[in-house]
């Protein structure tokens, strides 16, 4: 039976605070979700103002805002600036984020602009040729079918050193470890060098894979402010003064999702702050290879404390699951132990394919083709975004698009999904308690070979954003 919401809400939320599980805002959101599901709060009902509930429950306005934000994230309520927050009609809810989504998890009918993945090219043809050559190489096959050292075979580590080197930053193969892709490398870095309860600082908007693995390992994350170049040194130093911080995770080049690139002075400043406060640095170069003119990595400015994470996943082939860690000699033993504890060793067959591609120049050829195709596709769709505010970088595979005022990114994403288009919103990248900016990330890295589908997807996105103004 439906009752007056403003009267019922305080009682519902008090019960949720007393008997719920988790942090306060989550208990509040769960209580409202249950009341909506049971029909106590009906569709179309207007929820009470934040301050009224905060005063009645003895919690902060921020706690109420986070609870309402969680309800909006899963599509149970909709917020209209200047009007209030309302319960949505049934059937309009968004499924909860279960972590990483596999490509097969979404209906095939949807045109997916939410993921950055390599645009299909010649890699399958090269794979066929490489495997045929390898099939006739009995010596190599014998070596690949047994156990190897957790760090990887010397040839594979040498290929990784070449792949991670850039300009004056020349990598020693003895400091390279082979891993099963960048995500596995990140897992091993956190497992091997940190412990449950440690705190890692990262950008306010950061890689969802970090958020996922940190949660699993019991590692705390603090998000800090950013600008057009990415992480702000002053914000990092402020957090270090107030908290016991163990490490920094960041993406200095083609930051995900903002596409920011740090200048050399910014990298030097961050390296110095990490040295001053004794922070480890986990540097992710997942997309960096797409920018051949990028500055030197942070590892060049604070080599004694930096773990560089690189892979072939975004630039050459995601399916190979090949990645590399570069670290100081003092940390190699702990990182090797983490590799041994998670998979014993990186897959030797995949490493051999990657090694042959790197040695022969195939990997560089595929990388250059990827860069060229991203540029072509972005030029094709950029005219559809001419009336919108967005950020990108010439080599970024996505656009970071601002949602017009009075509307929420989650509303736009839900509307597009109803029309079989998928985009990513800032909520998926948010770390910490600061307000989440209303932005959408739209990628050109779809697997389709038909430009009309790509153009149609961005036209639908532009329509959804401009019609709200």
N, C-alpha and C positions, 0 to 999 in steps of 0.2 A: 504494500500500500504506500502510495507516494505521500510524503509529508512536506511541510515547508522546509526548504533546504537550509535557510539561515538558522532555524531552530535545531534541526537534526544534525547539522554538520559538527557543531561543537561536541555533542555527545558522541558522535561517531568517531571523531578524531581523538578525543580523550581516551576512548576505549582502545583505539589503534596505538596510541602512545604507550599505554599501560601494558598491552598484551601482544603488540607486534614484535617483529624481529628485524634487526638491522639498525642503521642510523635513523635519526628522527624523521628526516624528510621522506625516507623510504617507507617507514611505518605509516606515515600520514597518507602517502600516495596509495599504498596497499589498502588502507581502510576505505578510502573513497572509491577505489576500483571495486572493492567487494560490495559496497553500497549500490553502486551503479549496476553491477551484475545482478543483484538481488531485487532491483527495481525500487529500492528505497529512495534513490535519487534518480529521477526520470530524465529521459532525453529532452533536451531543450532547456533544462533547468539552469538558472544562473547561479554560479557559486559565489559565496560571500567574499567581500574584499579581503585582501591580504592582511591589512592592519587589524581588521575586526577579529579575524581568527588568531592572529599572533597575540593580541592582547588577551583574548579569552583563554588561550591555551598556555600562555606563559612561555612562548618560544619567539625566536626572532622572525622578522619579516622575511629575511633571507631563507629561512627554513621553509616557510609557506611557499615562497617563490619557487624553490627547488622542487617541492612536492607537486605544485601545479605544473611546473616544467616537465616533470617525469610523466604526468598524466597526458600532457600535450604530446610528448615524444611518442607515446604509443597510440595516439589518436583517439583517446577517450574524451578529451575536451578540446575546445578551440578557443584561443584568446583573441579578442578584438580590441585594439588599442582605443582607449577612451570609452569603451562599452562594457568590458568585463570578460569573464571566462564562463563558457557555456558547455554543458554536456552535449556531445555529438550524438547524432542518430545512430542506432545500432547498425552494425555491419560496416561502419566506416573506420573501425579501429585498425591500427597497424600492428602487425605481428611483432612481438618483442625481439630485440636484437639478441641472437644466440651466440654472438662472437663472429668469427670469420664465416663468410658465405662461400661455398664452392660455386663454380659457374653453373653446375647442374642443379643447384638448389632453387633457382628462379625459373618461372615458366619460360619456355623457349619463345613464346609469342612476344615477350618483352624485348624492346630494343634497349640494350644496356649501355648507359653512359656513366655508370657509377664506378667503374673499375679502370685502373691503369694496368694494362697488360700488353705484352709485345704484340704488335700488329703482325699477323701471319705473313711470312715471306717465303724465302727459299730454304728455310731451316729443315723442313721435312725431306727435301731432295738431298741436301748435304748430309742429313742423318743417314739416309739410305746408303749413300756412297761410303760414308765413314764406317758403317757397320759391315758392309760388304768387304771393305779393305781389311778391317779388323778380324773378320771371320777367317781370313787366310794367313793371319799372323799368329801362329801357334805359341810363339814365345811370349807375346804380349798377353794373349788369352790366359796362359798358365799363371802369369803374374797377377792377373785381375781376378782370378777365381779363388784366391786364398785370402787370408787375413793380411792386412797391412798395418803399419804403425798408425796410431790414432791421428797423428799429424798429417798423414798422407804420404804418397810416394814422392821421392825427390823431384821427379819430372813434373808432377802435378803441382807441387809447391812452387817450382820455378815458373810454371805457366801462370799461377796465381800472382806471383810477384810482378810479372810483366803486366798483367791485367790491372793491378792496383797502382802501378807506377804512373806518375803524371808530371811532366816537366822536370823541375828540379827535385821533385819527390821521387826518389828511386828506391824501390823496396828490395830488401835482402830476403831471399827465399828462406833463409833460416828463421825468419820471423813470421812466416806465413803458415797458417793451418787451414786444411781443407774441411769444409762443412757442407751439409746438404741444403744449400740455399741460404739467402740472407736471414730469413726468419729463424732457421736453426742456428745460425751464427749469433743472432741476438740472444736466443735462449741460452746458448752455451756461455756467452759473455756474462749474462746476469747470474746464471747458476754458479759459474766458476769463481766469480770475483765478488759477489755480494751474498747476503744472507737474508732470511725472512726478517722483516722489521726495518731493514735499511731504507733510506730515502734517496730517490733519484729525482733530479730536477729536469724538466723538459719544457719545450714550448707549450704555451697555453693551448695551442692546436697542434696535435702530434699524431704520429703514426698509430693507427688502431692496433696493430700487432704488438706494439710496446704495451699498450693498456691491457691487452689480453694476457700476455705472458707475465706482466708484473702482478696482476691479480692472482694468477695461479701460483706464483712463487711467494706471495705475501710481502711484496716489495711496495713501499709507499711511493706515490708520484705526486710531485708538486708542479703545477703548471705556472709559468711565468710569462710576463707581458712580452709582446712582440711589436715590431714595426715593419716597415717595407723591406728591411734587410733580414728580418727574422728575429732571433732571440736578442733581447736587450741586455747588454752587460750590466747596467745599473740594477736591473731587476734581478739578475742572477746573483749579484753581490748582496743585495738586500735580503734575499732568501737565505744565503749562506750565513749572514749575520744572525738571523733569527732561528735557524734550524740546524740540526746536525745532519749535514748532507754528505752522502757517500760518493755520488757520481752525477754526471751530466749526460743526458742522451739528447742529441740534436742532429738535424739534417741541414748542414750549412749551405748545400747546393741543391737548388730546385726543391725547396722544402715542401713537404706534403702536409697540408693541402694548399698553402698560400703561394707556392712557386717562388718564394723569396730566395735570393742568393746573397750571402754575406760578403762584404768587402774584406780585403786583406786587413785593414786596421781593426775591423770588428773581430776577425778571427784571432788576431794578436791579443786584443783586449780580453777576449774570453779565455784564451789559453793562459794568460797571466792570472786571471781570477781563479781559475781551477788550480793553478800552481800555488797560489797564495793560501787557498782553503783546502788544499790536498784532496782535490776531487779527481776521480777517474773520469775519463771522457770516452763515451761510446758514440762513435761517429758513423752515421748511416749514409752510405753513398749509393743507395738503390737506384736513384734516377740521375745521379751526378754525371755518369758516363755520357748521357745525352748532350752534355754541354762540353765540347772539346776545348773551349776557351775558359773554363772554370778556374778560379783561384786554386792555390795549393790547399790540400785538406788541413784540418785542424791538427792532424797527426804531424804535420811539418812544423808546427809552432809549439807543440807540447808533446814531443815524441815519447818522453819518459812515462807518460800516464795515459796515452791514447790507444784505444782499440778501434781500428778501422774495419768496418763491415762492408764488404763488396760482394757482388754476385753478377751472374749473367741473366737474372730473371727478368728485368725490365728492358734490357737492351738487346738480348740475343734470343733466349729461349727460356720460358718459365718452366717447361716440363722437364728440363734437364736437372733441375734442383741442384745447381752448382753454386757454391759461394766460398768466400775466403775471409779469414780473419788475419789482420796484421796487428801485432802487439809487441811491446818491449820484451826482451828476453826474460825478465823477472816474472812476467805473467804467463809465459807459455805453458809451464807445467800445470797450473790450475786450469787453464783453458783446455789443455789436452785431456785432463781428467774429466771435464764436463762433456767433451766429445765422447770419450770412452763410456761415460755413464749414460748417455742418451742413445747412442747408436753404434758404439765401439769404434766406428770409422766411417768416414764419408764414403758413399757408394763409388767403388773404384771404376766401374764401367762408365758411369756418367762423367767422372773426373777425367777418364781417358779420352772420351769424346771431346769434352771441353778443351783438354790439353792440345789435342790434334787441331782443333779449330783455331785456338789461339796461336799455335806455332805456325800454322799454314796461312794465317791471315783471314780465314773464313769468318772468325768472330768479329774482326774489325769490319769486314765487308758487310756483315749482317747489321752491325751497329750503325754504320753509315747509311745503310738503306732505311733503317728504322728512323733515324734523324730526318732524312729526306721526306719520308712518307708522313711523319708527324707534321712537318712544316707545310706540306701540300694540303693535308686535311684541315689544318688550322686556318690556312688562307681561304679554303673553300667555305668554311662555316662562319668565319669572323664577321662577315657582313650581316649575318642574322642577329648579331649581338650589338650592332652599332648604337642602339638606343638604350643600352644598359651599361651600368658601371661594373667593371670587372678588372681582375688582375691576372696576369699570366707572364710567362717568360718565353722568348722565342723558341726555346728548346723544351719547354714544359709540355707534357702530353695532355694537359687539362687546362680549363679556364676556371677561375675562382670568382664566382658571379654574385654580386650583392643583390639581395632581395629588397624590393622597394618597401618603404615605410608603410606601416599599418598591416603588413602581412608577415607571416612566419615561413621560414624555409620548409618546415615540416608540412605546412599546408600545400605549398607548391609541389613538393615531392609526392604527396598523397594524390594530388590532382593528376600529376603526370603518370603515376603508376596506374591510376584508373584507366588511362589511355594507352597503357602498355609501354611506358617509357620509364627507365630507372635512372635516378641521379643520386648523388651522395650529399648529405647536409652536414653542417659544421658539428652537429651533435655527436657524430661518430668519431670526431677527432678531439673532442673537448677533454681537457684535463683540469681538475681543480674546481673551485666554486665560483669563479668569475662568470659574468654574463656571457652566454654563448652568442657570438655574432651571427646575424642572419645572412648566411652565405650558402651557395650551392656549388659543389664541384662537379663539373661536366667534362668527361674525357672524350677524346677523339679516337681512342684505341679500341674500337669495336672490331670484331673479326670479319665483318661483312665486306664484300668486295664491290658493293653497289653504292656509289656516292649518293644516290637519291635517298637511300635509307638514312645515311649519316646526316645529310642536309635536312631531311624531314624531321629527324630527332631534334636537331638544334632549332629548327623553326618552331616546333611544338613547345620547346622550352622557352624561347623568346616570347611566344604568344602568351604562355601562362604567366610570364613575368610582366609583360607590358600591359596586358588587359587588367592587371590589378591596380594600375596607377589611376 
